[in-house]
């Protein structure tokens, strides 16, 4: 735990008074019955409140719907996992043998849950104000570069709107391939539009993400041709 303590102090500038809470926050259910699931539940609630407060203050003219979209973009598992990877959380997770062998320290859901568990543990260890400061520190760059709501539309929606505005048929998505074992699935999906019979391909760990990646590439292709 010494290495984990040093890491936390360096990255988030926090030192736990109750080290058992910190250890529990790092422990996945595959490793111990005393794991981070309850702390993740608590941290999720604390994170939602803090981020709600942040977007409310930074976007004084935004509607409730727009505020919800901004909050969702920041607290979704993808964003949490990216933050966790960036600060090196995966190296300090306590996993069962099976999860260690299959790369659990890189799995999005495990990383996202563990980061929320740390937020929950800090809340119990030092109270809400300290937890708020830790969350803001972790999210510092994303808060500083908070996107416009228009930018939050997913690529599939953006592509559909682009095509509809030009009275073109909607894109067609097709599963090209599926590979890997259950815990390491890879999907390849093609996106085809009528204009010039353009086709792009996206790959990711889920079919939905692969479709989004294919749509993103198609937007870049089509808007590049428009210029």
Secondary structure per residue as TSV (DSSP state, phi and psi in degrees):
chain	resnum	aa	ss	phi	psi
A	1	X	-	360.0	-19.8
A	2	X	H	-59.5	-41.6
A	3	X	H	-64.8	-40.5
A	4	X	H	-67.1	-39.5
A	5	X	H	-61.0	-45.5
A	6	X	H	-62.9	-41.4
A	7	X	H	-60.6	-46.9
A	8	X	H	-64.3	-41.1
A	9	X	H	-65.5	-35.3
A	10	X	H	-75.5	-40.3
A	11	X	H	-85.5	-45.3
A	12	X	T	-113.9	4.2
A	13	X	-	55.3	47.0
A	14	X	-	-137.2	142.7
A	15	X	-	-128.6	125.4
A	16	X	-	-72.1	139.2
A	17	X	S	-78.7	-39.8
A	18	X	S	-106.5	99.0
A	19	X	H	-67.8	-22.6
A	20	X	H	-64.6	-35.1
A	21	X	H	-64.4	-42.7
A	22	X	H	-63.8	-44.7
A	23	X	H	-62.6	-40.9
A	24	X	H	-64.1	-38.7
A	25	X	H	-63.4	-28.8
A	26	X	H	-88.8	-8.1
A	27	X	B	-93.7	118.3
A	28	X	-	-79.8	154.9
A	29	X	T	-61.9	-20.0
A	30	X	T	-71.3	-15.6
A	31	X	T	-101.5	-29.0
A	32	X	-	-163.8	149.9
A	33	X	S	-69.2	-25.5
A	34	X	S	-91.0	81.0
A	35	X	-	-114.0	-168.8
A	36	X	S	-93.5	8.9
A	37	X	H	-63.3	-43.7
A	38	X	H	-68.2	-39.0
A	39	X	H	-66.5	-35.7
A	40	X	H	-63.1	-40.5
A	41	X	H	-59.4	-44.6
A	42	X	H	-69.7	-44.3
A	43	X	H	-63.1	-34.2
A	44	X	H	-59.6	-43.3
A	45	X	H	-68.0	-42.6
A	46	X	H	-64.3	-43.9
A	47	X	H	-60.8	-45.5
A	48	X	H	-57.4	-43.5
A	49	X	H	-66.6	-46.7
A	50	X	H	-62.8	-45.9
A	51	X	H	-67.9	-35.0
A	52	X	H	-59.6	-43.9
A	53	X	H	-63.2	-41.2
A	54	X	H	-63.8	-50.8
A	55	X	H	-69.7	-30.8
A	56	X	H	-62.0	-42.2
A	57	X	H	-74.2	-37.7
A	58	X	H	-81.1	-20.6
A	59	X	-	-125.9	71.4
A	60	X	T	-63.3	-21.2
A	61	X	T	-98.7	-3.3
A	62	X	-	-73.7	146.2
A	63	X	-	-76.9	169.8
A	64	X	H	-59.0	-42.5
A	65	X	H	-62.4	-41.6
A	66	X	H	-68.0	-38.5
A	67	X	H	-62.8	-39.6
A	68	X	H	-63.2	-40.2
A	69	X	H	-65.9	-42.0
A	70	X	H	-62.8	-45.5
A	71	X	H	-61.5	-46.0
A	72	X	H	-59.4	-37.2
A	73	X	H	-66.2	-26.2
A	74	X	H	-91.5	-30.4
A	75	X	H	-103.2	-2.3
A	76	X	S	-64.8	158.7
A	77	X	H	-56.9	-38.7
A	78	X	H	-56.6	-47.0
A	79	X	H	-67.2	-42.8
A	80	X	H	-62.4	-43.3
A	81	X	H	-64.1	-39.7
A	82	X	H	-62.3	-43.3
A	83	X	H	-62.6	-44.6
A	84	X	H	-61.4	-42.0
A	85	X	H	-64.2	-41.7
A	86	X	H	-60.8	-38.6
A	87	X	H	-91.1	-2.1
A	88	X	T	81.9	26.2
A	89	X	G	-61.6	-37.2
A	90	X	G	-55.1	-32.0
A	91	X	G	-66.6	-17.7
A	92	X	G	-112.4	4.9
A	93	X	-	-69.9	145.9
A	94	X	B	-104.2	107.9
A	95	X	-	-119.2	156.3
A	96	X	-	-72.0	166.3
A	97	X	H	-56.2	-43.0
A	98	X	H	-62.5	-44.7
A	99	X	H	-67.2	-35.8
A	100	X	H	-63.1	-43.0
A	101	X	H	-68.6	-30.8
A	102	X	T	-99.4	16.7
A	103	X	T	77.3	33.4
A	104	X	G	-59.3	-26.5
A	105	X	G	-70.2	-8.7
A	106	X	G	-111.1	-2.3
A	107	X	-	-74.9	131.5
A	108	X	H	-54.0	-50.7
A	109	X	H	-63.3	-38.9
A	110	X	H	-68.3	-43.2
A	111	X	H	-63.9	-45.6
A	112	X	H	-62.1	-45.5
A	113	X	H	-63.9	-40.1
A	114	X	H	-66.5	-39.0
A	115	X	H	-65.5	-42.5
A	116	X	H	-63.6	-36.6
A	117	X	H	-63.0	-38.3
A	118	X	H	-63.7	-42.0
A	119	X	H	-60.7	-42.2
A	120	X	H	-65.0	-39.2
A	121	X	H	-67.0	-40.1
A	122	X	H	-62.9	-40.0
A	123	X	H	-58.6	-45.2
A	124	X	H	-69.9	-34.5
A	125	X	H	-76.4	-37.2
A	126	X	H	-136.6	0.0
A	127	X	-	97.1	173.3
A	128	X	H	-66.8	-43.9
A	129	X	H	-59.9	-40.5
A	130	X	H	-69.6	-41.5
A	131	X	H	-60.3	-40.6
A	132	X	H	-59.9	-44.7
A	133	X	H	-66.3	-35.6
A	134	X	H	-67.1	-42.9
A	135	X	H	-64.6	-43.9
A	136	X	H	-64.4	-34.0
A	137	X	H	-67.6	-42.9
A	138	X	H	-64.4	-35.1
A	139	X	T	-97.7	11.0
A	140	X	H	-49.6	-51.0
A	141	X	H	-66.7	-41.6
A	142	X	H	-68.8	-35.1
A	143	X	H	-67.9	-41.0
A	144	X	H	-65.0	-31.0
A	145	X	T	-112.9	41.9
A	146	X	-	-59.3	124.8
A	147	X	-	-75.7	164.1
A	148	X	-	-72.7	152.6
A	149	X	G	-59.3	-36.2
A	150	X	G	-59.4	-29.9
A	151	X	G	-75.4	-12.4
A	152	X	G	-85.1	-9.1
A	153	X	S	-62.3	134.9
A	154	X	-	-70.4	158.3
A	155	X	H	-56.5	-37.1
A	156	X	H	-63.4	-40.6
A	157	X	H	-67.3	-43.6
A	158	X	H	-59.8	-43.9
A	159	X	H	-64.5	-43.8
A	160	X	H	-60.7	-44.2
A	161	X	H	-65.0	-38.8
A	162	X	H	-61.8	-44.5
A	163	X	H	-69.7	-41.9
A	164	X	H	-63.3	-37.2
A	165	X	H	-63.4	-23.5
A	166	X	T	-106.7	13.0
A	167	X	T	55.2	39.8
A	168	X	-	-103.5	154.6
A	169	X	-	-60.8	152.6
A	170	X	-	-69.5	155.3
A	171	X	-	-69.7	158.5
A	172	X	E	-115.5	130.9
A	173	X	E	-110.2	137.0
A	174	X	E	-138.5	134.2
A	175	X	E	-71.6	118.8
A	176	X	E	-88.2	-45.2
A	177	X	E	-158.0	158.5
A	178	X	E	-139.9	125.2
A	179	X	E	-140.4	169.2
A	180	X	S	89.4	163.2
A	181	X	-	-76.4	169.7
A	182	X	G	-53.2	-38.8
A	183	X	G	-84.2	-7.2
A	184	X	G	-137.5	45.4
A	185	X	-	-65.8	144.2
A	186	X	E	-129.5	131.8
A	187	X	E	-117.8	139.5
A	188	X	E	-120.2	125.7
A	189	X	E	-128.8	137.6
A	190	X	E	-99.4	151.4
A	191	X	E	-124.5	125.8
A	192	X	E	-125.4	133.6
A	193	X	-	-124.6	159.4
A	194	X	S	-66.9	-34.1
A	195	X	G	-62.3	114.2
A	196	X	G	58.9	18.3
A	197	X	G	51.0	38.8
A	198	X	-	-65.4	139.2
A	199	X	E	-135.9	134.9
A	200	X	E	-128.7	164.7
A	201	X	E	-133.2	139.0
A	202	X	E	-123.4	147.4
A	203	X	E	-130.5	140.2
A	204	X	E	-166.5	-173.2
A	205	X	S	-83.7	-12.2
A	206	X	S	-134.7	158.3
A	207	X	H	-64.2	-39.6
A	208	X	H	-60.0	-45.5
A	209	X	H	-67.2	-35.6
A	210	X	H	-65.6	-38.8
A	211	X	H	-63.3	-42.2
A	212	X	H	-63.1	-39.4
A	213	X	H	-67.3	-40.4
A	214	X	H	-64.2	-39.5
A	215	X	H	-65.6	-40.8
A	216	X	H	-60.3	-43.9
A	217	X	H	-65.5	-36.1
A	218	X	H	-66.5	-40.7
A	219	X	H	-59.1	-46.3
A	220	X	H	-61.2	-40.6
A	221	X	H	-65.4	-47.6
A	222	X	H	-70.7	-43.5
A	223	X	H	-70.3	-27.8
A	224	X	H	-67.1	-38.2
A	225	X	H	-69.5	-28.0
A	226	X	H	-72.1	-23.4
A	227	X	-	-77.4	360.0
